[in-house]
Amino acid sequence: MSQVFPVPAGFAEHAHVDADTYARVYARSIENPDEFWRDQAGFLDWMRPFSQVSDTKFDPDDLRIRWFADGSLNASVNALDRHLPAKADQPALLWEGDGVEESRVVTWGELSDRVNRLANVLKGLGVAKGDVVTIYLPVIPEAFVAMLACVRLGAVHSVVFSGFSAEALADRIHDAGAKVLITADEGKRGGRAVPLKVNADRALNSQKQVHSVVVVRRSGADVPFTPGRDHWYDAVLDAAAPWCEPVEVGAEDPLFILYTSGSTGKPKGLVHTTGGYLVHAGTSWRTIFDWHENDVFWCTADVGWVTAHTYKVYGPLLNGATSVLFEGVPTWPDVSRWWSIIAKHKVNIFYTAPTAIRSLMREGEAPVSRHDLSSLRVLGSVGEPINPEAWLWFHRVIGGGRCPIVDTYWQTETGAVLLVPIPGATPNKPGHAAKPYFGIRPELVDAHGNTLDGPGQGNMCFAGSWPGQARTILHDHDRFVRTYFAPYPGRYFTGDGGSRDEDGYYRIMGRVDDVINVSGHRLGTVELESAISSHPAVAESAVVGYPHDIKGQGVFAYVTLKEGFAESDALRREIIEAVRTRIGPIATPDAIQWAPALPKNRAGKILRRILTKVAAGDYDNFGDTSTLADPQVVDDIVQRRRDNS
């Protein structure tokens, strides 16, 4: 049985949700979901009230996902205008630049002024309701301004991660049908310049549909400028009117398109609509992070990912919360950068990714102990399952043993959280995403689609709809149906495997296609990685399957060591023994390759498809590598694999 961490003493007394409240509200949300979500929708200001809450059906032949369909509203009004009477002079955004000398405070009034002015600029460039605007910006306040200016007009924003290449940007502009692009001269990351405008120009050279480009002066670098097409952000905003009438938008009208890239093939443009998404994002953010007035919130995700859309932009803004934005990386100019920012702004709620936690674990506790983190009250994890060792370090070293950890499970496709231990209500079990959020009905099913009851493991599915989920893949609704609803009719299939214990806690086992079949035994990579990372020398690991003459598939582990530990055959044997002890002899790694670093994208996710190909001795055609944070890491891993072959 997993170690259980009870709700911290005194926490539940002030939390929005305690254990009794969770049980009562969850039961009501499942018995009468329309009534529950109707109440939740009262959180928003509606221009035209809705009469019907939901019209949903998970039938591959007749898929319907509609929420609050006859209602109308405007996202920017809900995120900005309604907070202005009380908060115009209060901080909305606390921005820290890549360099320690750069910081800005943006008040609610200033943010509203910028949004209205940019909305008028876009209107002058011909942007109207339903049009798509592509945004290619770093983590700067202007990214928030751009997103909200679009939705003020009823336009659809398509944010493209600023680490993407020109080719990847071009593909997404073309698929979305964008006519206007908002970018910057450069971004800054880890002391290096990111050539955003140069990339943008290269992207636009391959297609001619974009007629206008708005360019933010971030670095002041001398960049190419095309008169007539390009417009400096500061100049056009200064000349624009300070008020733009918000456009009334139907609840089922698109709010944004966000692309997820696969290992091969065309990226998926997930379409999220306005009313349901805002209801789910705004109410869940307040609940799962137990936000209270005057709390300072920090989500470390890049604006190009869904984590930032839901729980960095819309969730906090809809609630009138103050958020920290950080442009750089946690290890520059030194490995205590994150902790210094938490101390400076007295951050109360901190939400980040397990890969970042594991990488900072390598540096030890000294960089943390130099800073006062006593303001922290709630910690959060997102992006992939967090292994127990990282969870325990996060809890003890960063949270001082006093902060509950909100281990959230959700996807770009789901829009907002599905499984979560709500602080104040749910005791923590390291590595477990715990219990379903309100209105969410998880199911584990076997390969034949049979529902599994009680403790066990199977395919992670969800029965019944929820307001925040995506409605389609742009231009490819058939793919949307085939991928998520056809495998197990009547359910949404996540593509993940999951387990449920005797207490009803769920644990995500990783992608179903990440399961390794060793001599007929199915082993989850998450379980294997947790076993490897239990060794005190291991900072993080990544496990993949590779061809094995006898077993069919063998276990290939890439292992990154903590500072102060040296690579050796003796250490390799100790790690193997740790796996055998934690799981059993069948899980014994067939190969361990030392890896000073693992290939990750800028969101911190490990690109496992690259590791799988390298393990198999295939060193070519790694698919889309434009999101790699450090391409040199791949070269190093390939060279080590060649040397050991």
Secondary structure, DSSP 8 states (H G I E B T S, - for coil): ----B---TTHHHHSS--HHHHHHHHHHHHHSHHHHHHHHHTTS--SB--S--EEEE--TTS-EEEESTT-EE-HHHHHTGGGHHHHTTSEEEEEE-SSTT-EEEEEHHHHHHHHHHHHHHHHHTT--TT-EEEEE--SSHHHHHHHHHHHHTT-EEEE--TTS-HHHHHHHHHHHT-SEEEEES-EEETTEEE-HHHHHHHHHHT-----EEEEE-SS-------TTTEEEHHHHHHHS-S------EETTSEEEEEEE--SSS--EEEEEEHHHHHHHHHHHHHHHTT--TT-EEEE---TTSHHHIIIIIIHHHHHT-EEEEE-S-TTSSSTTHHHHHHHHHT-SEEEE-HHHHHHHHTT-SHHHHTS--TT--EEEE-SS---HHHHHHIIIIISTTT--EEE-B--TTT-S-SB---TTTS-B-TT--BSB-TT--EEEE-TT--EE-SSEEEEEEEES--TTS--EETT-HHHHHHHHTSSSTTEEEEEEEEEE-TTS-EEEEEEGGG-EEETTEEE-HHHHHHHHHTSTTEEEEEEEEEEETTTEEEEEEEEEE-TT----HHHHHHHHHHHHHHT-GGG--SEEEE-SS--BBTTS-B-HHHHHHHHTT--S-----TTBS-THHHHHHHHHHHHH-
